[in-house]
Amino acid sequence: MDVPVLETPRLVLRGHRLQDFATVVAMWADPMVTRFIGGRASTREESWARLTRYVGHWALLGYGYWAVEVKGEGRHIGDVGFADWKRDILPSLEGMPESGWAFAPEAHGRGIATEAVRAALAWGDR
């Protein structure tokens, strides 16, 4: 499945690319990003698994995570979207897409996450 491209006044939400791997690794290794998401930095291998899961969600389920970039900057600064992580939790979320987002520290405090999440939720509602 082709990942739909979403645009907001400041952002482009697009499918992840192999070229995003370096920024995915850097973002998920940053303690400011992982402090409340897992509590520790991700390894390079874990970041690779995350990137391939993002791509795989779109291929298998027709939804997934987008790579987020600021218009005119052309580089990945965060991830936003929906996933079925197959979590072993109660109550079960089986069959229900779970929304999530994470952004590099340079995006923090700029309203970028809010803008990206709103675009993703609007797409999900459609």
CNS distance restraints for C-alpha pairs under 8 A (distance, minus, plus):
assign (resid   1 and name CA) (resid  58 and name CA) 6.16 0.50 0.50
assign (resid   1 and name CA) (resid  59 and name CA) 5.26 0.50 0.50
assign (resid   1 and name CA) (resid  62 and name CA) 6.59 0.50 0.50
assign (resid   2 and name CA) (resid  58 and name CA) 7.66 0.50 0.50
assign (resid   3 and name CA) (resid  14 and name CA) 6.67 0.50 0.50
assign (resid   3 and name CA) (resid  15 and name CA) 5.33 0.50 0.50
assign (resid   3 and name CA) (resid  58 and name CA) 6.70 0.50 0.50
assign (resid   3 and name CA) (resid  63 and name CA) 7.96 0.50 0.50
assign (resid   3 and name CA) (resid  66 and name CA) 7.92 0.50 0.50
assign (resid   4 and name CA) (resid  14 and name CA) 6.69 0.50 0.50
assign (resid   4 and name CA) (resid  15 and name CA) 7.45 0.50 0.50
assign (resid   5 and name CA) (resid  12 and name CA) 7.00 0.50 0.50
assign (resid   5 and name CA) (resid  13 and name CA) 5.62 0.50 0.50
assign (resid   5 and name CA) (resid  14 and name CA) 4.76 0.50 0.50
assign (resid   5 and name CA) (resid  15 and name CA) 7.30 0.50 0.50
assign (resid   6 and name CA) (resid  12 and name CA) 5.85 0.50 0.50
assign (resid   6 and name CA) (resid  13 and name CA) 4.96 0.50 0.50
assign (resid   6 and name CA) (resid  14 and name CA) 6.66 0.50 0.50
assign (resid   6 and name CA) (resid 119 and name CA) 7.09 0.50 0.50
assign (resid   6 and name CA) (resid 120 and name CA) 8.00 0.50 0.50
assign (resid   7 and name CA) (resid  11 and name CA) 5.71 0.50 0.50
assign (resid   7 and name CA) (resid  12 and name CA) 4.66 0.50 0.50
assign (resid   7 and name CA) (resid  13 and name CA) 6.23 0.50 0.50
assign (resid   7 and name CA) (resid 119 and name CA) 7.76 0.50 0.50
assign (resid   8 and name CA) (resid  12 and name CA) 6.56 0.50 0.50
assign (resid   8 and name CA) (resid 115 and name CA) 7.24 0.50 0.50
assign (resid   8 and name CA) (resid 116 and name CA) 7.68 0.50 0.50
assign (resid   8 and name CA) (resid 119 and name CA) 7.03 0.50 0.50
assign (resid  10 and name CA) (resid  70 and name CA) 5.91 0.50 0.50
assign (resid  10 and name CA) (resid  71 and name CA) 5.63 0.50 0.50
assign (resid  11 and name CA) (resid  68 and name CA) 6.81 0.50 0.50
assign (resid  11 and name CA) (resid  69 and name CA) 5.75 0.50 0.50
assign (resid  11 and name CA) (resid  70 and name CA) 4.60 0.50 0.50
assign (resid  11 and name CA) (resid  71 and name CA) 5.16 0.50 0.50
assign (resid  11 and name CA) (resid 112 and name CA) 7.81 0.50 0.50
assign (resid  11 and name CA) (resid 115 and name CA) 7.89 0.50 0.50
assign (resid  11 and name CA) (resid 116 and name CA) 7.24 0.50 0.50
assign (resid  12 and name CA) (resid  68 and name CA) 5.87 0.50 0.50
assign (resid  12 and name CA) (resid  69 and name CA) 5.42 0.50 0.50
assign (resid  12 and name CA) (resid  70 and name CA) 6.33 0.50 0.50
assign (resid  12 and name CA) (resid  71 and name CA) 6.11 0.50 0.50
assign (resid  13 and name CA) (resid  66 and name CA) 5.46 0.50 0.50
assign (resid  13 and name CA) (resid  67 and name CA) 5.62 0.50 0.50
assign (resid  13 and name CA) (resid  68 and name CA) 4.64 0.50 0.50
assign (resid  13 and name CA) (resid  69 and name CA) 6.60 0.50 0.50
assign (resid  13 and name CA) (resid 116 and name CA) 7.44 0.50 0.50
assign (resid  14 and name CA) (resid  66 and name CA) 5.18 0.50 0.50
assign (resid  14 and name CA) (resid  67 and name CA) 5.30 0.50 0.50
assign (resid  14 and name CA) (resid  68 and name CA) 6.54 0.50 0.50
assign (resid  15 and name CA) (resid  55 and name CA) 7.45 0.50 0.50
assign (resid  15 and name CA) (resid  65 and name CA) 7.54 0.50 0.50
assign (resid  15 and name CA) (resid  66 and name CA) 5.18 0.50 0.50
assign (resid  15 and name CA) (resid  67 and name CA) 5.73 0.50 0.50
assign (resid  16 and name CA) (resid  20 and name CA) 6.51 0.50 0.50
assign (resid  16 and name CA) (resid  51 and name CA) 7.42 0.50 0.50
assign (resid  16 and name CA) (resid  54 and name CA) 7.39 0.50 0.50
assign (resid  16 and name CA) (resid  55 and name CA) 6.69 0.50 0.50
assign (resid  16 and name CA) (resid  66 and name CA) 6.39 0.50 0.50
assign (resid  16 and name CA) (resid  67 and name CA) 5.23 0.50 0.50
assign (resid  17 and name CA) (resid  21 and name CA) 7.51 0.50 0.50
assign (resid  20 and name CA) (resid  24 and name CA) 6.10 0.50 0.50
assign (resid  20 and name CA) (resid  75 and name CA) 7.76 0.50 0.50
assign (resid  20 and name CA) (resid  76 and name CA) 6.21 0.50 0.50
assign (resid  21 and name CA) (resid  25 and name CA) 6.11 0.50 0.50
assign (resid  21 and name CA) (resid  47 and name CA) 7.78 0.50 0.50
assign (resid  21 and name CA) (resid  48 and name CA) 7.07 0.50 0.50
assign (resid  21 and name CA) (resid  51 and name CA) 7.21 0.50 0.50
assign (resid  22 and name CA) (resid  26 and name CA) 6.23 0.50 0.50
assign (resid  23 and name CA) (resid  27 and name CA) 5.91 0.50 0.50
assign (resid  23 and name CA) (resid  76 and name CA) 6.49 0.50 0.50
assign (resid  23 and name CA) (resid  77 and name CA) 7.34 0.50 0.50
assign (resid  24 and name CA) (resid  28 and name CA) 6.06 0.50 0.50
assign (resid  24 and name CA) (resid  47 and name CA) 6.37 0.50 0.50
assign (resid  24 and name CA) (resid  51 and name CA) 7.46 0.50 0.50
assign (resid  24 and name CA) (resid  76 and name CA) 7.91 0.50 0.50
assign (resid  24 and name CA) (resid  78 and name CA) 7.96 0.50 0.50
assign (resid  25 and name CA) (resid  29 and name CA) 6.07 0.50 0.50
assign (resid  25 and name CA) (resid  42 and name CA) 7.65 0.50 0.50
assign (resid  25 and name CA) (resid  43 and name CA) 7.55 0.50 0.50
assign (resid  25 and name CA) (resid  44 and name CA) 5.78 0.50 0.50
assign (resid  25 and name CA) (resid  47 and name CA) 5.47 0.50 0.50
assign (resid  25 and name CA) (resid  48 and name CA) 7.66 0.50 0.50
assign (resid  26 and name CA) (resid  30 and name CA) 6.40 0.50 0.50
assign (resid  27 and name CA) (resid  33 and name CA) 6.70 0.50 0.50
assign (resid  27 and name CA) (resid  77 and name CA) 7.97 0.50 0.50
assign (resid  27 and name CA) (resid  78 and name CA) 7.82 0.50 0.50
assign (resid  27 and name CA) (resid 103 and name CA) 7.25 0.50 0.50
assign (resid  27 and name CA) (resid 104 and name CA) 5.27 0.50 0.50
assign (resid  27 and name CA) (resid 105 and name CA) 7.94 0.50 0.50
assign (resid  28 and name CA) (resid  33 and name CA) 6.39 0.50 0.50
assign (resid  28 and name CA) (resid  34 and name CA) 6.43 0.50 0.50
assign (resid  28 and name CA) (resid  41 and name CA) 6.01 0.50 0.50
assign (resid  28 and name CA) (resid  42 and name CA) 5.43 0.50 0.50
assign (resid  28 and name CA) (resid  43 and name CA) 7.96 0.50 0.50
assign (resid  28 and name CA) (resid  47 and name CA) 6.74 0.50 0.50
assign (resid  29 and name CA) (resid  33 and name CA) 7.69 0.50 0.50
assign (resid  29 and name CA) (resid  34 and name CA) 7.33 0.50 0.50
assign (resid  29 and name CA) (resid  40 and name CA) 7.93 0.50 0.50
assign (resid  29 and name CA) (resid  41 and name CA) 4.34 0.50 0.50
assign (resid  29 and name CA) (resid  42 and name CA) 5.19 0.50 0.50
assign (resid  29 and name CA) (resid  43 and name CA) 6.86 0.50 0.50
assign (resid  30 and name CA) (resid  34 and name CA) 6.43 0.50 0.50
assign (resid  30 and name CA) (resid  41 and name CA) 6.15 0.50 0.50
assign (resid  30 and name CA) (resid 104 and name CA) 7.93 0.50 0.50
assign (resid  31 and name CA) (resid  35 and name CA) 5.44 0.50 0.50
assign (resid  31 and name CA) (resid  39 and name CA) 7.93 0.50 0.50
assign (resid  31 and name CA) (resid  40 and name CA) 6.71 0.50 0.50
assign (resid  31 and name CA) (resid  41 and name CA) 6.01 0.50 0.50
assign (resid  32 and name CA) (resid 105 and name CA) 6.69 0.50 0.50
assign (resid  33 and name CA) (resid  37 and name CA) 7.19 0.50 0.50
assign (resid  33 and name CA) (resid 102 and name CA) 6.85 0.50 0.50
assign (resid  33 and name CA) (resid 103 and name CA) 6.84 0.50 0.50
assign (resid  33 and name CA) (resid 104 and name CA) 6.56 0.50 0.50
assign (resid  33 and name CA) (resid 105 and name CA) 6.93 0.50 0.50
assign (resid  34 and name CA) (resid  38 and name CA) 6.01 0.50 0.50
assign (resid  34 and name CA) (resid  39 and name CA) 5.45 0.50 0.50
assign (resid  34 and name CA) (resid  40 and name CA) 5.65 0.50 0.50
assign (resid  34 and name CA) (resid  41 and name CA) 5.86 0.50 0.50
assign (resid  34 and name CA) (resid  42 and name CA) 7.87 0.50 0.50
assign (resid  35 and name CA) (resid  39 and name CA) 4.58 0.50 0.50
assign (resid  35 and name CA) (resid  40 and name CA) 6.39 0.50 0.50
assign (resid  42 and name CA) (resid  46 and name CA) 5.72 0.50 0.50
assign (resid  42 and name CA) (resid  47 and name CA) 6.24 0.50 0.50
assign (resid  43 and name CA) (resid  47 and name CA) 6.22 0.50 0.50
assign (resid  44 and name CA) (resid  48 and name CA) 6.23 0.50 0.50
assign (resid  45 and name CA) (resid  49 and name CA) 6.32 0.50 0.50
assign (resid  46 and name CA) (resid  50 and name CA) 6.17 0.50 0.50
assign (resid  47 and name CA) (resid  51 and name CA) 6.19 0.50 0.50
assign (resid  48 and name CA) (resid  52 and name CA) 6.25 0.50 0.50
assign (resid  49 and name CA) (resid  53 and name CA) 6.10 0.50 0.50
assign (resid  50 and name CA) (resid  54 and name CA) 6.27 0.50 0.50
assign (resid  51 and name CA) (resid  55 and name CA) 6.54 0.50 0.50
assign (resid  52 and name CA) (resid  56 and name CA) 5.95 0.50 0.50
assign (resid  53 and name CA) (resid  57 and name CA) 6.03 0.50 0.50
assign (resid  54 and name CA) (resid  58 and name CA) 7.08 0.50 0.50
assign (resid  54 and name CA) (resid  64 and name CA) 5.93 0.50 0.50
assign (resid  54 and name CA) (resid  65 and name CA) 5.48 0.50 0.50
assign (resid  54 and name CA) (resid  66 and name CA) 7.73 0.50 0.50
assign (resid  55 and name CA) (resid  59 and name CA) 6.63 0.50 0.50
assign (resid  55 and name CA) (resid  64 and name CA) 7.34 0.50 0.50
assign (resid  55 and name CA) (resid  65 and name CA) 7.77 0.50 0.50
assign (resid  56 and name CA) (resid  60 and name CA) 5.98 0.50 0.50
assign (resid  56 and name CA) (resid  64 and name CA) 7.99 0.50 0.50
assign (resid  57 and name CA) (resid  61 and name CA) 5.37 0.50 0.50
assign (resid  57 and name CA) (resid  62 and name CA) 6.75 0.50 0.50
assign (resid  57 and name CA) (resid  63 and name CA) 5.99 0.50 0.50
assign (resid  57 and name CA) (resid  64 and name CA) 4.96 0.50 0.50
assign (resid  57 and name CA) (resid  65 and name CA) 7.73 0.50 0.50
assign (resid  57 and name CA) (resid  83 and name CA) 6.74 0.50 0.50
assign (resid  57 and name CA) (resid  84 and name CA) 7.88 0.50 0.50
assign (resid  58 and name CA) (resid  62 and name CA) 4.59 0.50 0.50
assign (resid  58 and name CA) (resid  63 and name CA) 4.73 0.50 0.50
assign (resid  58 and name CA) (resid  64 and name CA) 5.09 0.50 0.50
assign (resid  58 and name CA) (resid  65 and name CA) 7.88 0.50 0.50
assign (resid  63 and name CA) (resid  81 and name CA) 7.91 0.50 0.50
assign (resid  63 and name CA) (resid  82 and name CA) 6.41 0.50 0.50
assign (resid  63 and name CA) (resid  83 and name CA) 7.21 0.50 0.50
assign (resid  64 and name CA) (resid  81 and name CA) 5.56 0.50 0.50
assign (resid  64 and name CA) (resid  82 and name CA) 4.78 0.50 0.50
assign (resid  64 and name CA) (resid  83 and name CA) 5.41 0.50 0.50
assign (resid  65 and name CA) (resid  79 and name CA) 6.25 0.50 0.50
assign (resid  65 and name CA) (resid  80 and name CA) 5.21 0.50 0.50
assign (resid  65 and name CA) (resid  81 and name CA) 3.95 0.50 0.50
assign (resid  65 and name CA) (resid  82 and name CA) 5.65 0.50 0.50
assign (resid  65 and name CA) (resid  83 and name CA) 7.09 0.50 0.50
assign (resid  66 and name CA) (resid  79 and name CA) 5.63 0.50 0.50
assign (resid  66 and name CA) (resid  80 and name CA) 5.40 0.50 0.50
assign (resid  66 and name CA) (resid  81 and name CA) 5.86 0.50 0.50
assign (resid  67 and name CA) (resid  76 and name CA) 6.04 0.50 0.50
assign (resid  67 and name CA) (resid  77 and name CA) 7.48 0.50 0.50
assign (resid  67 and name CA) (resid  78 and name CA) 5.99 0.50 0.50
assign (resid  67 and name CA) (resid  79 and name CA) 4.86 0.50 0.50
assign (resid  67 and name CA) (resid  80 and name CA) 6.83 0.50 0.50
assign (resid  68 and name CA) (resid  76 and name CA) 5.60 0.50 0.50
assign (resid  68 and name CA) (resid  77 and name CA) 5.79 0.50 0.50
assign (resid  68 and name CA) (resid  78 and name CA) 5.12 0.50 0.50
assign (resid  68 and name CA) (resid  79 and name CA) 5.73 0.50 0.50
assign (resid  68 and name CA) (resid  80 and name CA) 7.16 0.50 0.50
assign (resid  68 and name CA) (resid 116 and name CA) 7.43 0.50 0.50
assign (resid  69 and name CA) (resid  73 and name CA) 6.97 0.50 0.50
assign (resid  69 and name CA) (resid  74 and name CA) 6.03 0.50 0.50
assign (resid  69 and name CA) (resid  75 and name CA) 5.45 0.50 0.50
assign (resid  69 and name CA) (resid  76 and name CA) 4.87 0.50 0.50
assign (resid  69 and name CA) (resid  77 and name CA) 5.53 0.50 0.50
assign (resid  69 and name CA) (resid  78 and name CA) 7.16 0.50 0.50
assign (resid  70 and name CA) (resid  74 and name CA) 6.65 0.50 0.50
assign (resid  70 and name CA) (resid  75 and name CA) 7.32 0.50 0.50
assign (resid  70 and name CA) (resid  77 and name CA) 7.62 0.50 0.50
assign (resid  77 and name CA) (resid 103 and name CA) 5.94 0.50 0.50
assign (resid  77 and name CA) (resid 104 and name CA) 5.52 0.50 0.50
assign (resid  77 and name CA) (resid 106 and name CA) 7.83 0.50 0.50
assign (resid  77 and name CA) (resid 107 and name CA) 6.88 0.50 0.50
assign (resid  78 and name CA) (resid 101 and name CA) 7.41 0.50 0.50
assign (resid  78 and name CA) (resid 102 and name CA) 5.60 0.50 0.50
assign (resid  78 and name CA) (resid 103 and name CA) 4.02 0.50 0.50
assign (resid  78 and name CA) (resid 104 and name CA) 5.87 0.50 0.50
assign (resid  78 and name CA) (resid 107 and name CA) 7.98 0.50 0.50
assign (resid  79 and name CA) (resid 101 and name CA) 5.40 0.50 0.50
assign (resid  79 and name CA) (resid 102 and name CA) 5.41 0.50 0.50
assign (resid  79 and name CA) (resid 103 and name CA) 6.35 0.50 0.50
assign (resid  80 and name CA) (resid  99 and name CA) 7.62 0.50 0.50
assign (resid  80 and name CA) (resid 100 and name CA) 5.78 0.50 0.50
assign (resid  80 and name CA) (resid 101 and name CA) 4.18 0.50 0.50
assign (resid  80 and name CA) (resid 102 and name CA) 6.63 0.50 0.50
assign (resid  80 and name CA) (resid 116 and name CA) 6.84 0.50 0.50
assign (resid  80 and name CA) (resid 117 and name CA) 6.49 0.50 0.50
assign (resid  80 and name CA) (resid 120 and name CA) 7.13 0.50 0.50
assign (resid  81 and name CA) (resid  99 and name CA) 5.57 0.50 0.50
assign (resid  81 and name CA) (resid 100 and name CA) 5.72 0.50 0.50
assign (resid  81 and name CA) (resid 101 and name CA) 6.54 0.50 0.50
assign (resid  81 and name CA) (resid 117 and name CA) 7.46 0.50 0.50
assign (resid  81 and name CA) (resid 120 and name CA) 5.97 0.50 0.50
assign (resid  82 and name CA) (resid  97 and name CA) 5.53 0.50 0.50
assign (resid  82 and name CA) (resid  98 and name CA) 5.27 0.50 0.50
assign (resid  82 and name CA) (resid  99 and name CA) 4.39 0.50 0.50
assign (resid  82 and name CA) (resid 100 and name CA) 6.32 0.50 0.50
assign (resid  83 and name CA) (resid  97 and name CA) 5.20 0.50 0.50
assign (resid  83 and name CA) (resid  98 and name CA) 5.26 0.50 0.50
assign (resid  83 and name CA) (resid  99 and name CA) 6.53 0.50 0.50
assign (resid  83 and name CA) (resid 100 and name CA) 7.93 0.50 0.50
assign (resid  84 and name CA) (resid  93 and name CA) 7.92 0.50 0.50
assign (resid  84 and name CA) (resid  94 and name CA) 7.26 0.50 0.50
assign (resid  84 and name CA) (resid  95 and name CA) 7.07 0.50 0.50
assign (resid  84 and name CA) (resid  96 and name CA) 6.84 0.50 0.50
assign (resid  84 and name CA) (resid  97 and name CA) 5.30 0.50 0.50
assign (resid  84 and name CA) (resid  98 and name CA) 6.18 0.50 0.50
assign (resid  85 and name CA) (resid  98 and name CA) 7.90 0.50 0.50
assign (resid  86 and name CA) (resid  93 and name CA) 7.75 0.50 0.50
assign (resid  86 and name CA) (resid  94 and name CA) 6.61 0.50 0.50
assign (resid  87 and name CA) (resid  92 and name CA) 7.68 0.50 0.50
assign (resid  87 and name CA) (resid  93 and name CA) 7.36 0.50 0.50
assign (resid  87 and name CA) (resid  94 and name CA) 7.90 0.50 0.50
assign (resid  88 and name CA) (resid  92 and name CA) 7.17 0.50 0.50
assign (resid  89 and name CA) (resid  93 and name CA) 7.58 0.50 0.50
assign (resid  93 and name CA) (resid  97 and name CA) 7.67 0.50 0.50
assign (resid  93 and name CA) (resid  98 and name CA) 7.66 0.50 0.50
assign (resid 101 and name CA) (resid 113 and name CA) 7.41 0.50 0.50
assign (resid 101 and name CA) (resid 117 and name CA) 7.41 0.50 0.50
assign (resid 102 and name CA) (resid 113 and name CA) 7.82 0.50 0.50
assign (resid 103 and name CA) (resid 107 and name CA) 6.14 0.50 0.50
assign (resid 103 and name CA) (resid 108 and name CA) 7.03 0.50 0.50
assign (resid 103 and name CA) (resid 113 and name CA) 7.14 0.50 0.50
assign (resid 104 and name CA) (resid 108 and name CA) 7.06 0.50 0.50
assign (resid 107 and name CA) (resid 111 and name CA) 7.91 0.50 0.50
assign (resid 107 and name CA) (resid 112 and name CA) 6.26 0.50 0.50
assign (resid 107 and name CA) (resid 113 and name CA) 7.68 0.50 0.50
assign (resid 108 and name CA) (resid 112 and name CA) 7.35 0.50 0.50
assign (resid 108 and name CA) (resid 113 and name CA) 7.73 0.50 0.50
assign (resid 111 and name CA) (resid 115 and name CA) 6.25 0.50 0.50
assign (resid 112 and name CA) (resid 116 and name CA) 6.08 0.50 0.50
assign (resid 113 and name CA) (resid 117 and name CA) 5.91 0.50 0.50
assign (resid 114 and name CA) (resid 118 and name CA) 6.09 0.50 0.50
assign (resid 115 and name CA) (resid 119 and name CA) 6.38 0.50 0.50
assign (resid 116 and name CA) (resid 120 and name CA) 6.25 0.50 0.50
assign (resid 117 and name CA) (resid 121 and name CA) 6.03 0.50 0.50
assign (resid 118 and name CA) (resid 122 and name CA) 6.07 0.50 0.50
assign (resid 119 and name CA) (resid 123 and name CA) 6.26 0.50 0.50
assign (resid 120 and name CA) (resid 124 and name CA) 6.18 0.50 0.50
assign (resid 121 and name CA) (resid 125 and name CA) 6.07 0.50 0.50
assign (resid 122 and name CA) (resid 126 and name CA) 6.41 0.50 0.50
